[in-house]
Each structure stands twice: as C-alpha cells, then as structure tokens.
Amino acid sequence: MGKDKEHYKGLIDYVKDRPGHDRRYAINCDKMKNELGWKQNFDFDKGLDLTIDWYLTNDEWISRVRSGEYRKWIEKNYGSR
C-alpha cells in the first residue's frame, strides 16, 4: 500500500441516499448492554478512523488476503464445520 488516508479519500465516490433503505442494517445494542454489560469504546467515526488506520498499517495481512493465503487458512481451520 504505502499511501496515506488523504490519497484514498480522493477515491471515494459518494452516492445518492436511499431514504429508509439502510435501516435494516441498524443494530440495537440494548441486549448486549443490559445482559452482558457491554459498552462501546469509541463512537462510529472514531471506530471507522481506527479501522482505516489498521488497514493502512497492515500491508502484510492485506497481501495474504489478496494472494489467497488467507482463504487457505480459513478452509484448513474451518472447512470441516
């Protein structure tokens, strides 16, 4: 990779909103909070920023996924399930 977030921001294509369509992807965390005591560590924007940073700094992992090596590992470890 070797490129920073600013480079990738220029590759984003924004699309017109689909009113109401994305509600099905919403998650209600009440059960996790009430029954398990779960609490989020970051808000959405911070979590997304940290995720992008992780991908930008883990070229080796990305290379293994792209090469097919990761798929072989998944099949070896989970293929018989």
mmCIF file of the N, C-alpha and C atoms, coordinates in Angstrom:
data_MODEL
# 
_entry.id   MODEL 
# 
loop_
_atom_site.group_PDB 
_atom_site.id 
_atom_site.type_symbol 
_atom_site.label_atom_id 
_atom_site.label_alt_id 
_atom_site.label_comp_id 
_atom_site.label_asym_id 
_atom_site.label_entity_id 
_atom_site.label_seq_id 
_atom_site.pdbx_PDB_ins_code 
_atom_site.Cartn_x 
_atom_site.Cartn_y 
_atom_site.Cartn_z 
_atom_site.occupancy 
_atom_site.B_iso_or_equiv 
_atom_site.pdbx_formal_charge 
_atom_site.auth_seq_id 
_atom_site.auth_comp_id 
_atom_site.auth_asym_id 
_atom_site.auth_atom_id 
_atom_site.pdbx_PDB_model_num 
ATOM 1   N N  . MET A 1 1  ? 0.842   -1.182  0.000  1.00 0.00 ? 1  MET A N  1 
ATOM 2   C CA . MET A 1 1  ? 0.000   0.000   0.000  1.00 0.00 ? 1  MET A CA 1 
ATOM 3   C C  . MET A 1 1  ? 0.884   1.240   0.000  1.00 0.00 ? 1  MET A C  1 
ATOM 4   N N  . GLY A 1 2  ? 1.361   1.643   1.147  1.00 0.00 ? 2  GLY A N  1 
ATOM 5   C CA . GLY A 1 2  ? 2.282   2.745   1.220  1.00 0.00 ? 2  GLY A CA 1 
ATOM 6   C C  . GLY A 1 2  ? 1.672   4.116   0.986  1.00 0.00 ? 2  GLY A C  1 
ATOM 7   N N  . LYS A 1 3  ? 0.361   4.226   0.990  1.00 0.00 ? 3  LYS A N  1 
ATOM 8   C CA . LYS A 1 3  ? -0.279  5.517   0.778  1.00 0.00 ? 3  LYS A CA 1 
ATOM 9   C C  . LYS A 1 3  ? -1.071  5.883   2.027  1.00 0.00 ? 3  LYS A C  1 
ATOM 10  N N  . ASP A 1 4  ? -1.239  7.180   2.242  1.00 0.00 ? 4  ASP A N  1 
ATOM 11  C CA . ASP A 1 4  ? -1.943  7.613   3.444  1.00 0.00 ? 4  ASP A CA 1 
ATOM 12  C C  . ASP A 1 4  ? -3.433  7.820   3.168  1.00 0.00 ? 4  ASP A C  1 
ATOM 13  N N  . LYS A 1 5  ? -4.162  8.137   4.231  1.00 0.00 ? 5  LYS A N  1 
ATOM 14  C CA . LYS A 1 5  ? -5.612  8.311   4.132  1.00 0.00 ? 5  LYS A CA 1 
ATOM 15  C C  . LYS A 1 5  ? -6.013  9.395   3.139  1.00 0.00 ? 5  LYS A C  1 
ATOM 16  N N  . GLU A 1 6  ? -5.227  10.443  3.035  1.00 0.00 ? 6  GLU A N  1 
ATOM 17  C CA . GLU A 1 6  ? -5.571  11.540  2.124  1.00 0.00 ? 6  GLU A CA 1 
ATOM 18  C C  . GLU A 1 6  ? -5.635  11.044  0.678  1.00 0.00 ? 6  GLU A C  1 
ATOM 19  N N  . HIS A 1 7  ? -4.719  10.152  0.321  1.00 0.00 ? 7  HIS A N  1 
ATOM 20  C CA . HIS A 1 7  ? -4.733  9.579   -1.028 1.00 0.00 ? 7  HIS A CA 1 
ATOM 21  C C  . HIS A 1 7  ? -6.046  8.845   -1.277 1.00 0.00 ? 7  HIS A C  1 
ATOM 22  N N  . TYR A 1 8  ? -6.464  8.030   -0.322 1.00 0.00 ? 8  TYR A N  1 
ATOM 23  C CA . TYR A 1 8  ? -7.659  7.212   -0.503 1.00 0.00 ? 8  TYR A CA 1 
ATOM 24  C C  . TYR A 1 8  ? -8.946  8.018   -0.443 1.00 0.00 ? 8  TYR A C  1 
ATOM 25  N N  . LYS A 1 9  ? -8.945  9.150   0.261  1.00 0.00 ? 9  LYS A N  1 
ATOM 26  C CA . LYS A 1 9  ? -10.138 9.997   0.306  1.00 0.00 ? 9  LYS A CA 1 
ATOM 27  C C  . LYS A 1 9  ? -10.534 10.447  -1.092 1.00 0.00 ? 9  LYS A C  1 
ATOM 28  N N  . GLY A 1 10 ? -9.565  10.635  -1.950 1.00 0.00 ? 10 GLY A N  1 
ATOM 29  C CA . GLY A 1 10 ? -9.848  11.049  -3.313 1.00 0.00 ? 10 GLY A CA 1 
ATOM 30  C C  . GLY A 1 10 ? -10.483 9.961   -4.162 1.00 0.00 ? 10 GLY A C  1 
ATOM 31  N N  . LEU A 1 11 ? -10.473 8.734   -3.690 1.00 0.00 ? 11 LEU A N  1 
ATOM 32  C CA . LEU A 1 11 ? -11.046 7.613   -4.432 1.00 0.00 ? 11 LEU A CA 1 
ATOM 33  C C  . LEU A 1 11 ? -12.499 7.342   -4.064 1.00 0.00 ? 11 LEU A C  1 
ATOM 34  N N  . ILE A 1 12 ? -13.030 8.079   -3.109 1.00 0.00 ? 12 ILE A N  1 
ATOM 35  C CA . ILE A 1 12 ? -14.404 7.851   -2.641 1.00 0.00 ? 12 ILE A CA 1 
ATOM 36  C C  . ILE A 1 12 ? -15.394 8.448   -3.629 1.00 0.00 ? 12 ILE A C  1 
ATOM 37  N N  . ASP A 1 13 ? -16.373 7.654   -4.011 1.00 0.00 ? 13 ASP A N  1 
ATOM 38  C CA . ASP A 1 13 ? -17.485 8.123   -4.835 1.00 0.00 ? 13 ASP A CA 1 
ATOM 39  C C  . ASP A 1 13 ? -18.736 8.131   -3.956 1.00 0.00 ? 13 ASP A C  1 
ATOM 40  N N  . TYR A 1 14 ? -19.285 9.290   -3.728 1.00 0.00 ? 14 TYR A N  1 
ATOM 41  C CA . TYR A 1 14 ? -20.494 9.398   -2.928 1.00 0.00 ? 14 TYR A CA 1 
ATOM 42  C C  . TYR A 1 14 ? -21.703 9.120   -3.804 1.00 0.00 ? 14 TYR A C  1 
ATOM 43  N N  . VAL A 1 15 ? -22.661 8.397   -3.248 1.00 0.00 ? 15 VAL A N  1 
ATOM 44  C CA . VAL A 1 15 ? -23.875 8.065   -3.980 1.00 0.00 ? 15 VAL A CA 1 
ATOM 45  C C  . VAL A 1 15 ? -25.079 8.703   -3.297 1.00 0.00 ? 15 VAL A C  1 
ATOM 46  N N  . LYS A 1 16 ? -26.153 8.854   -4.057 1.00 0.00 ? 16 LYS A N  1 
ATOM 47  C CA . LYS A 1 16 ? -27.371 9.440   -3.532 1.00 0.00 ? 16 LYS A CA 1 
ATOM 48  C C  . LYS A 1 16 ? -27.941 8.538   -2.431 1.00 0.00 ? 16 LYS A C  1 
ATOM 49  N N  . ASP A 1 17 ? -28.410 9.148   -1.349 1.00 0.00 ? 17 ASP A N  1 
ATOM 50  C CA . ASP A 1 17 ? -29.005 8.392   -0.249 1.00 0.00 ? 17 ASP A CA 1 
ATOM 51  C C  . ASP A 1 17 ? -30.216 7.615   -0.719 1.00 0.00 ? 17 ASP A C  1 
ATOM 52  N N  . ARG A 1 18 ? -30.441 6.505   -0.047 1.00 0.00 ? 18 ARG A N  1 
ATOM 53  C CA . ARG A 1 18 ? -31.630 5.703   -0.303 1.00 0.00 ? 18 ARG A CA 1 
ATOM 54  C C  . ARG A 1 18 ? -32.488 5.790   0.953  1.00 0.00 ? 18 ARG A C  1 
ATOM 55  N N  . PRO A 1 19 ? -33.374 6.771   1.021  1.00 0.00 ? 19 PRO A N  1 
ATOM 56  C CA . PRO A 1 19 ? -34.147 7.004   2.249  1.00 0.00 ? 19 PRO A CA 1 
ATOM 57  C C  . PRO A 1 19 ? -34.823 5.742   2.778  1.00 0.00 ? 19 PRO A C  1 
ATOM 58  N N  . GLY A 1 20 ? -34.554 5.445   4.038  1.00 0.00 ? 20 GLY A N  1 
ATOM 59  C CA . GLY A 1 20 ? -35.165 4.301   4.698  1.00 0.00 ? 20 GLY A CA 1 
ATOM 60  C C  . GLY A 1 20 ? -34.542 2.964   4.372  1.00 0.00 ? 20 GLY A C  1 
ATOM 61  N N  . HIS A 1 21 ? -33.779 2.882   3.304  1.00 0.00 ? 21 HIS A N  1 
ATOM 62  C CA . HIS A 1 21 ? -33.247 1.594   2.867  1.00 0.00 ? 21 HIS A CA 1 
ATOM 63  C C  . HIS A 1 21 ? -32.234 1.010   3.843  1.00 0.00 ? 21 HIS A C  1 
ATOM 64  N N  . ASP A 1 22 ? -31.403 1.841   4.418  1.00 0.00 ? 22 ASP A N  1 
ATOM 65  C CA . ASP A 1 22 ? -30.326 1.331   5.261  1.00 0.00 ? 22 ASP A CA 1 
ATOM 66  C C  . ASP A 1 22 ? -30.743 1.027   6.694  1.00 0.00 ? 22 ASP A C  1 
ATOM 67  N N  . ARG A 1 23 ? -31.999 1.219   7.031  1.00 0.00 ? 23 ARG A N  1 
ATOM 68  C CA . ARG A 1 23 ? -32.452 0.905   8.395  1.00 0.00 ? 23 ARG A CA 1 
ATOM 69  C C  . ARG A 1 23 ? -32.284 -0.566  8.723  1.00 0.00 ? 23 ARG A C  1 
ATOM 70  N N  . ARG A 1 24 ? -32.382 -1.435  7.732  1.00 0.00 ? 24 ARG A N  1 
ATOM 71  C CA . ARG A 1 24 ? -32.266 -2.862  8.012  1.00 0.00 ? 24 ARG A CA 1 
ATOM 72  C C  . ARG A 1 24 ? -30.859 -3.238  8.500  1.00 0.00 ? 24 ARG A C  1 
ATOM 73  N N  . TYR A 1 25 ? -29.894 -2.356  8.303  1.00 0.00 ? 25 TYR A N  1 
ATOM 74  C CA . TYR A 1 25 ? -28.535 -2.635  8.753  1.00 0.00 ? 25 TYR A CA 1 
ATOM 75  C C  . TYR A 1 25 ? -28.278 -2.109  10.163 1.00 0.00 ? 25 TYR A C  1 
ATOM 76  N N  . ALA A 1 26 ? -29.246 -1.438  10.735 1.00 0.00 ? 26 ALA A N  1 
ATOM 77  C CA . ALA A 1 26 ? -29.082 -0.870  12.077 1.00 0.00 ? 26 ALA A CA 1 
ATOM 78  C C  . ALA A 1 26 ? -29.006 -1.992  13.110 1.00 0.00 ? 26 ALA A C  1 
ATOM 79  N N  . ILE A 1 27 ? -28.234 -1.769  14.147 1.00 0.00 ? 27 ILE A N  1 
ATOM 80  C CA . ILE A 1 27 ? -28.083 -2.743  15.225 1.00 0.00 ? 27 ILE A CA 1 
ATOM 81  C C  . ILE A 1 27 ? -28.584 -2.126  16.513 1.00 0.00 ? 27 ILE A C  1 
ATOM 82  N N  . ASN A 1 28 ? -29.403 -2.873  17.224 1.00 0.00 ? 28 ASN A N  1 
ATOM 83  C CA . ASN A 1 28 ? -29.859 -2.451  18.540 1.00 0.00 ? 28 ASN A CA 1 
ATOM 84  C C  . ASN A 1 28 ? -28.978 -3.161  19.565 1.00 0.00 ? 28 ASN A C  1 
ATOM 85  N N  . CYS A 1 29 ? -28.182 -2.400  20.285 1.00 0.00 ? 29 CYS A N  1 
ATOM 86  C CA . CYS A 1 29 ? -27.208 -2.964  21.228 1.00 0.00 ? 29 CYS A CA 1 
ATOM 87  C C  . CYS A 1 29 ? -27.764 -3.105  22.647 1.00 0.00 ? 29 CYS A C  1 
ATOM 88  N N  . ASP A 1 30 ? -29.045 -2.836  22.837 1.00 0.00 ? 30 ASP A N  1 
ATOM 89  C CA . ASP A 1 30 ? -29.617 -2.858  24.187 1.00 0.00 ? 30 ASP A CA 1 
ATOM 90  C C  . ASP A 1 30 ? -29.406 -4.184  24.902 1.00 0.00 ? 30 ASP A C  1 
ATOM 91  N N  . LYS A 1 31 ? -29.618 -5.297  24.212 1.00 0.00 ? 31 LYS A N  1 
ATOM 92  C CA . LYS A 1 31 ? -29.473 -6.611  24.848 1.00 0.00 ? 31 LYS A CA 1 
ATOM 93  C C  . LYS A 1 31 ? -28.025 -6.846  25.295 1.00 0.00 ? 31 LYS A C  1 
ATOM 94  N N  . MET A 1 32 ? -27.072 -6.469  24.465 1.00 0.00 ? 32 MET A N  1 
ATOM 95  C CA . MET A 1 32 ? -25.664 -6.627  24.842 1.00 0.00 ? 32 MET A CA 1 
ATOM 96  C C  . MET A 1 32 ? -25.324 -5.757  26.046 1.00 0.00 ? 32 MET A C  1 
ATOM 97  N N  . LYS A 1 33 ? -25.857 -4.554  26.054 1.00 0.00 ? 33 LYS A N  1 
ATOM 98  C CA . LYS A 1 33 ? -25.581 -3.637  27.159 1.00 0.00 ? 33 LYS A CA 1 
ATOM 99  C C  . LYS A 1 33 ? -26.231 -4.119  28.446 1.00 0.00 ? 33 LYS A C  1 
ATOM 100 N N  . ASN A 1 34 ? -27.505 -4.511  28.367 1.00 0.00 ? 34 ASN A N  1 
ATOM 101 C CA . ASN A 1 34 ? -28.256 -4.889  29.561 1.00 0.00 ? 34 ASN A CA 1 
ATOM 102 C C  . ASN A 1 34 ? -27.870 -6.246  30.113 1.00 0.00 ? 34 ASN A C  1 
ATOM 103 N N  . GLU A 1 35 ? -27.681 -7.233  29.239 1.00 0.00 ? 35 GLU A N  1 
ATOM 104 C CA . GLU A 1 35 ? -27.423 -8.596  29.707 1.00 0.00 ? 35 GLU A CA 1 
ATOM 105 C C  . GLU A 1 35 ? -25.947 -8.916  29.871 1.00 0.00 ? 35 GLU A C  1 
ATOM 106 N N  . LEU A 1 36 ? -25.104 -8.270  29.096 1.00 0.00 ? 36 LEU A N  1 
ATOM 107 C CA . LEU A 1 36 ? -23.677 -8.573  29.148 1.00 0.00 ? 36 LEU A CA 1 
ATOM 108 C C  . LEU A 1 36 ? -22.839 -7.447  29.729 1.00 0.00 ? 36 LEU A C  1 
ATOM 109 N N  . GLY A 1 37 ? -23.462 -6.291  29.899 1.00 0.00 ? 37 GLY A N  1 
ATOM 110 C CA . GLY A 1 37 ? -22.722 -5.149  30.417 1.00 0.00 ? 37 GLY A CA 1 
ATOM 111 C C  . GLY A 1 37 ? -21.758 -4.559  29.405 1.00 0.00 ? 37 GLY A C  1 
ATOM 112 N N  . TRP A 1 38 ? -22.014 -4.824  28.108 1.00 0.00 ? 38 TRP A N  1 
ATOM 113 C CA . TRP A 1 38 ? -21.144 -4.322  27.054 1.00 0.00 ? 38 TRP A CA 1 
ATOM 114 C C  . TRP A 1 38 ? -21.259 -2.815  26.936 1.00 0.00 ? 38 TRP A C  1 
ATOM 115 N N  . LYS A 1 39 ? -20.143 -2.183  26.635 1.00 0.00 ? 39 LYS A N  1 
ATOM 116 C CA . LYS A 1 39 ? -20.120 -0.745  26.421 1.00 0.00 ? 39 LYS A CA 1 
ATOM 117 C C  . LYS A 1 39 ? -19.164 -0.460  25.272 1.00 0.00 ? 39 LYS A C  1 
ATOM 118 N N  . GLN A 1 40 ? -19.582 0.378   24.336 1.00 0.00 ? 40 GLN A N  1 
ATOM 119 C CA . GLN A 1 40 ? -18.706 0.688   23.220 1.00 0.00 ? 40 GLN A CA 1 
ATOM 120 C C  . GLN A 1 40 ? -17.546 1.552   23.694 1.00 0.00 ? 40 GLN A C  1 
ATOM 121 N N  . ASN A 1 41 ? -16.386 1.332   23.091 1.00 0.00 ? 41 ASN A N  1 
ATOM 122 C CA . ASN A 1 41 ? -15.195 2.104   23.440 1.00 0.00 ? 41 ASN A CA 1 
ATOM 123 C C  . ASN A 1 41 ? -15.062 3.383   22.635 1.00 0.00 ? 41 ASN A C  1 
ATOM 124 N N  . PHE A 1 42 ? -15.642 3.380   21.427 1.00 0.00 ? 42 PHE A N  1 
ATOM 125 C CA . PHE A 1 42 ? -15.485 4.511   20.522 1.00 0.00 ? 42 PHE A CA 1 
ATOM 126 C C  . PHE A 1 42 ? -16.811 4.796   19.845 1.00 0.00 ? 42 PHE A C  1 
ATOM 127 N N  . ASP A 1 43 ? -17.014 6.052   19.433 1.00 0.00 ? 43 ASP A N  1 
ATOM 128 C CA . ASP A 1 43 ? -18.178 6.344   18.612 1.00 0.00 ? 43 ASP A CA 1 
ATOM 129 C C  . ASP A 1 43 ? -17.874 5.853   17.190 1.00 0.00 ? 43 ASP A C  1 
ATOM 130 N N  . PHE A 1 44 ? -18.880 5.893   16.323 1.00 0.00 ? 44 PHE A N  1 
ATOM 131 C CA . PHE A 1 44 ? -18.735 5.339   14.977 1.00 0.00 ? 44 PHE A CA 1 
ATOM 132 C C  . PHE A 1 44 ? -17.577 5.965   14.208 1.00 0.00 ? 44 PHE A C  1 
ATOM 133 N N  . ASP A 1 45 ? -17.501 7.298   14.216 1.00 0.00 ? 45 ASP A N  1 
ATOM 134 C CA . ASP A 1 45 ? -16.458 7.978   13.440 1.00 0.00 ? 45 ASP A CA 1 
ATOM 135 C C  . ASP A 1 45 ? -15.058 7.605   13.905 1.00 0.00 ? 45 ASP A C  1 
ATOM 136 N N  . LYS A 1 46 ? -14.857 7.546   15.218 1.00 0.00 ? 46 LYS A N  1 
ATOM 137 C CA . LYS A 1 46 ? -13.544 7.178   15.754 1.00 0.00 ? 46 LYS A CA 1 
ATOM 138 C C  . LYS A 1 46 ? -13.228 5.714   15.423 1.00 0.00 ? 46 LYS A C  1 
ATOM 139 N N  . GLY A 1 47 ? -14.217 4.840   15.555 1.00 0.00 ? 47 GLY A N  1 
ATOM 140 C CA . GLY A 1 47 ? -14.003 3.428   15.232 1.00 0.00 ? 47 GLY A CA 1 
ATOM 141 C C  . GLY A 1 47 ? -13.656 3.225   13.770 1.00 0.00 ? 47 GLY A C  1 
ATOM 142 N N  . LEU A 1 48 ? -14.335 3.954   12.894 1.00 0.00 ? 48 LEU A N  1 
ATOM 143 C CA . LEU A 1 48 ? -14.044 3.857   11.472 1.00 0.00 ? 48 LEU A CA 1 
ATOM 144 C C  . LEU A 1 48 ? -12.639 4.369   11.174 1.00 0.00 ? 48 LEU A C  1 
ATOM 145 N N  . ASP A 1 49 ? -12.260 5.471   11.791 1.00 0.00 ? 49 ASP A N  1 
ATOM 146 C CA . ASP A 1 49 ? -10.918 6.025   11.609 1.00 0.00 ? 49 ASP A CA 1 
ATOM 147 C C  . ASP A 1 49 ? -9.849  5.037   12.074 1.00 0.00 ? 49 ASP A C  1 
ATOM 148 N N  . LEU A 1 50 ? -10.064 4.399   13.221 1.00 0.00 ? 50 LEU A N  1 
ATOM 149 C CA . LEU A 1 50 ? -9.103  3.409   13.716 1.00 0.00 ? 50 LEU A CA 1 
ATOM 150 C C  . LEU A 1 50 ? -9.027  2.189   12.804 1.00 0.00 ? 50 LEU A C  1 
ATOM 151 N N  . THR A 1 51 ? -10.173 1.780   12.253 1.00 0.00 ? 51 THR A N  1 
ATOM 152 C CA . THR A 1 51 ? -10.186 0.644   11.326 1.00 0.00 ? 51 THR A CA 1 
ATOM 153 C C  . THR A 1 51 ? -9.389  0.963   10.067 1.00 0.00 ? 51 THR A C  1 
ATOM 154 N N  . ILE A 1 52 ? -9.594  2.132   9.511  1.00 0.00 ? 52 ILE A N  1 
ATOM 155 C CA . ILE A 1 52 ? -8.846  2.550   8.315  1.00 0.00 ? 52 ILE A CA 1 
ATOM 156 C C  . ILE A 1 52 ? -7.351  2.595   8.619  1.00 0.00 ? 52 ILE A C  1 
ATOM 157 N N  . ASP A 1 53 ? -6.987  3.160   9.768  1.00 0.00 ? 53 ASP A N  1 
ATOM 158 C CA . ASP A 1 53 ? -5.576  3.202   10.157 1.00 0.00 ? 53 ASP A CA 1 
ATOM 159 C C  . ASP A 1 53 ? -4.985  1.798   10.237 1.00 0.00 ? 53 ASP A C  1 
ATOM 160 N N  . TRP A 1 54 ? -5.756  0.852   10.790 1.00 0.00 ? 54 TRP A N  1 
ATOM 161 C CA . TRP A 1 54 ? -5.253  -0.527  10.918 1.00 0.00 ? 54 TRP A CA 1 
ATOM 162 C C  . TRP A 1 54 ? -4.957  -1.106  9.544  1.00 0.00 ? 54 TRP A C  1 
ATOM 163 N N  . TYR A 1 55 ? -5.888  -0.958  8.606  1.00 0.00 ? 55 TYR A N  1 
ATOM 164 C CA . TYR A 1 55 ? -5.669  -1.495  7.263  1.00 0.00 ? 55 TYR A CA 1 
ATOM 165 C C  . TYR A 1 55 ? -4.489  -0.826  6.570  1.00 0.00 ? 55 TYR A C  1 
ATOM 166 N N  . LEU A 1 56 ? -4.315  0.475   6.771  1.00 0.00 ? 56 LEU A N  1 
ATOM 167 C CA . LEU A 1 56 ? -3.214  1.182   6.128  1.00 0.00 ? 56 LEU A CA 1 
ATOM 168 C C  . LEU A 1 56 ? -1.854  0.801   6.707  1.00 0.00 ? 56 LEU A C  1 
ATOM 169 N N  . THR A 1 57 ? -1.824  0.280   7.916  1.00 0.00 ? 57 THR A N  1 
ATOM 170 C CA . THR A 1 57 ? -0.547  -0.073  8.539  1.00 0.00 ? 57 THR A CA 1 
ATOM 171 C C  . THR A 1 57 ? -0.304  -1.579  8.595  1.00 0.00 ? 57 THR A C  1 
ATOM 172 N N  . ASN A 1 58 ? -1.162  -2.373  7.976  1.00 0.00 ? 58 ASN A N  1 
ATOM 173 C CA . ASN A 1 58 ? -1.004  -3.829  7.988  1.00 0.00 ? 58 ASN A CA 1 
ATOM 174 C C  . ASN A 1 58 ? -0.960  -4.391  6.575  1.00 0.00 ? 58 ASN A C  1 
ATOM 175 N N  . ASP A 1 59 ? 0.008   -3.902  5.806  1.00 0.00 ? 59 ASP A N  1 
ATOM 176 C CA . ASP A 1 59 ? 0.184   -4.334  4.422  1.00 0.00 ? 59 ASP A CA 1 
ATOM 177 C C  . ASP A 1 59 ? 0.372   -5.846  4.299  1.00 0.00 ? 59 ASP A C  1 
ATOM 178 N N  . GLU A 1 60 ? 1.084   -6.439  5.245  1.00 0.00 ? 60 GLU A N  1 
ATOM 179 C CA . GLU A 1 60 ? 1.360   -7.868  5.171  1.00 0.00 ? 60 GLU A CA 1 
ATOM 180 C C  . GLU A 1 60 ? 0.070   -8.680  5.225  1.00 0.00 ? 60 GLU A C  1 
ATOM 181 N N  . TRP A 1 61 ? -0.835  -8.299  6.138  1.00 0.00 ? 61 TRP A N  1 
ATOM 182 C CA . TRP A 1 61 ? -2.114  -9.000  6.245  1.00 0.00 ? 61 TRP A CA 1 
ATOM 183 C C  . TRP A 1 61 ? -2.917  -8.837  4.955  1.00 0.00 ? 61 TRP A C  1 
ATOM 184 N N  . ILE A 1 62 ? -2.946  -7.624  4.416  1.00 0.00 ? 62 ILE A N  1 
ATOM 185 C CA . ILE A 1 62 ? -3.670  -7.354  3.172  1.00 0.00 ? 62 ILE A CA 1 
ATOM 186 C C  . ILE A 1 62 ? -3.098  -8.206  2.041  1.00 0.00 ? 62 ILE A C  1 
ATOM 187 N N  . SER A 1 63 ? -1.798  -8.318  1.962  1.00 0.00 ? 63 SER A N  1 
ATOM 188 C CA . SER A 1 63 ? -1.154  -9.114  0.908  1.00 0.00 ? 63 SER A CA 1 
ATOM 189 C C  . SER A 1 63 ? -1.540  -10.580 1.005  1.00 0.00 ? 63 SER A C  1 
ATOM 190 N N  . ARG A 1 64 ? -1.613  -11.110 2.224  1.00 0.00 ? 64 ARG A N  1 
ATOM 191 C CA . ARG A 1 64 ? -2.003  -12.522 2.406  1.00 0.00 ? 64 ARG A CA 1 
ATOM 192 C C  . ARG A 1 64 ? -3.451  -12.744 1.994  1.00 0.00 ? 64 ARG A C  1 
ATOM 193 N N  . VAL A 1 65 ? -4.316  -11.796 2.278  1.00 0.00 ? 65 VAL A N  1 
ATOM 194 C CA . VAL A 1 65 ? -5.711  -11.921 1.866  1.00 0.00 ? 65 VAL A CA 1 
ATOM 195 C C  . VAL A 1 65 ? -5.808  -11.900 0.339  1.00 0.00 ? 65 VAL A C  1 
ATOM 196 N N  . ARG A 1 66 ? -5.131  -10.972 -0.279 1.00 0.00 ? 66 ARG A N  1 
ATOM 197 C CA . ARG A 1 66 ? -5.195  -10.837 -1.737 1.00 0.00 ? 66 ARG A CA 1 
ATOM 198 C C  . ARG A 1 66 ? -4.579  -12.032 -2.458 1.00 0.00 ? 66 ARG A C  1 
ATOM 199 N N  . SER A 1 67 ? -3.559  -12.633 -1.876 1.00 0.00 ? 67 SER A N  1 
ATOM 200 C CA . SER A 1 67 ? -2.868  -13.749 -2.523 1.00 0.00 ? 67 SER A CA 1 
ATOM 201 C C  . SER A 1 67 ? -3.659  -15.053 -2.457 1.00 0.00 ? 67 SER A C  1 
ATOM 202 N N  . GLY A 1 68 ? -4.651  -15.130 -1.593 1.00 0.00 ? 68 GLY A N  1 
ATOM 203 C CA . GLY A 1 68 ? -5.399  -16.372 -1.414 1.00 0.00 ? 68 GLY A CA 1 
ATOM 204 C C  . GLY A 1 68 ? -4.916  -17.174 -0.216 1.00 0.00 ? 68 GLY A C  1 
ATOM 205 N N  . GLU A 1 69 ? -3.800  -16.774 0.373  1.00 0.00 ? 69 GLU A N  1 
ATOM 206 C CA . GLU A 1 69 ? -3.252  -17.494 1.525  1.00 0.00 ? 69 GLU A CA 1 
ATOM 207 C C  . GLU A 1 69 ? -4.243  -17.498 2.692  1.00 0.00 ? 69 GLU A C  1 
ATOM 208 N N  . TYR A 1 70 ? -4.923  -16.405 2.901  1.00 0.00 ? 70 TYR A N  1 
ATOM 209 C CA . TYR A 1 70 ? -5.884  -16.310 3.995  1.00 0.00 ? 70 TYR A CA 1 
ATOM 210 C C  . TYR A 1 70 ? -7.055  -17.274 3.774  1.00 0.00 ? 70 TYR A C  1 
ATOM 211 N N  . ARG A 1 71 ? -7.529  -17.367 2.539  1.00 0.00 ? 71 ARG A N  1 
ATOM 212 C CA . ARG A 1 71 ? -8.625  -18.285 2.229  1.00 0.00 ? 71 ARG A CA 1 
ATOM 213 C C  . ARG A 1 71 ? -8.217  -19.732 2.514  1.00 0.00 ? 71 ARG A C  1 
ATOM 214 N N  . LYS A 1 72 ? -6.979  -20.077 2.206  1.00 0.00 ? 72 LYS A N  1 
ATOM 215 C CA . LYS A 1 72 ? -6.485  -21.425 2.506  1.00 0.00 ? 72 LYS A CA 1 
ATOM 216 C C  . LYS A 1 72 ? -6.475  -21.671 4.010  1.00 0.00 ? 72 LYS A C  1 
ATOM 217 N N  . TRP A 1 73 ? -6.084  -20.681 4.789  1.00 0.00 ? 73 TRP A N  1 
ATOM 218 C CA . TRP A 1 73 ? -6.069  -20.811 6.243  1.00 0.00 ? 73 TRP A CA 1 
ATOM 219 C C  . TRP A 1 73 ? -7.491  -21.004 6.780  1.00 0.00 ? 73 TRP A C  1 
ATOM 220 N N  . ILE A 1 74 ? -8.437  -20.241 6.249  1.00 0.00 ? 74 ILE A N  1 
ATOM 221 C CA . ILE A 1 74 ? -9.840  -20.372 6.659  1.00 0.00 ? 74 ILE A CA 1 
ATOM 222 C C  . ILE A 1 74 ? -10.339 -21.782 6.350  1.00 0.00 ? 74 ILE A C  1 
ATOM 223 N N  . GLU A 1 75 ? -10.073 -22.260 5.161  1.00 0.00 ? 75 GLU A N  1 
ATOM 224 C CA . GLU A 1 75 ? -10.514 -23.597 4.768  1.00 0.00 ? 75 GLU A CA 1 
ATOM 225 C C  . GLU A 1 75 ? -9.887  -24.678 5.649  1.00 0.00 ? 75 GLU A C  1 
ATOM 226 N N  . LYS A 1 76 ? -8.612  -24.530 5.935  1.00 0.00 ? 76 LYS A N  1 
ATOM 227 C CA . LYS A 1 76 ? -7.918  -25.506 6.784  1.00 0.00 ? 76 LYS A CA 1 
ATOM 228 C C  . LYS A 1 76 ? -8.510  -25.533 8.187  1.00 0.00 ? 76 LYS A C  1 
ATOM 229 N N  . ASN A 1 77 ? -8.797  -24.369 8.748  1.00 0.00 ? 77 ASN A N  1 
ATOM 230 C CA . ASN A 1 77 ? -9.234  -24.293 10.137 1.00 0.00 ? 77 ASN A CA 1 
ATOM 231 C C  . ASN A 1 77 ? -10.750 -24.363 10.335 1.00 0.00 ? 77 ASN A C  1 
ATOM 232 N N  . TYR A 1 78 ? -11.512 -24.030 9.305  1.00 0.00 ? 78 TYR A N  1 
ATOM 233 C CA . TYR A 1 78 ? -12.963 -24.000 9.453  1.00 0.00 ? 78 TYR A CA 1 
ATOM 234 C C  . TYR A 1 78 ? -13.707 -24.804 8.393  1.00 0.00 ? 78 TYR A C  1 
ATOM 235 N N  . GLY A 1 79 ? -12.996 -25.390 7.451  1.00 0.00 ? 79 GLY A N  1 
ATOM 236 C CA . GLY A 1 79 ? -13.622 -26.075 6.340  1.00 0.00 ? 79 GLY A CA 1 
ATOM 237 C C  . GLY A 1 79 ? -14.481 -27.266 6.708  1.00 0.00 ? 79 GLY A C  1 
ATOM 238 N N  . SER A 1 80 ? -14.169 -27.934 7.786  1.00 0.00 ? 80 SER A N  1 
ATOM 239 C CA . SER A 1 80 ? -14.941 -29.133 8.167  1.00 0.00 ? 80 SER A CA 1 
ATOM 240 C C  . SER A 1 80 ? -16.126 -28.824 9.046  1.00 0.00 ? 80 SER A C  1 
ATOM 241 N N  . ARG A 1 81 ? -16.392 -27.576 9.314  1.00 0.00 ? 81 ARG A N  1 
ATOM 242 C CA . ARG A 1 81 ? -17.528 -27.226 10.179 1.00 0.00 ? 81 ARG A CA 1 
ATOM 243 C C  . ARG A 1 81 ? -18.821 -27.178 9.414  1.00 0.00 ? 81 ARG A C  1 
# 
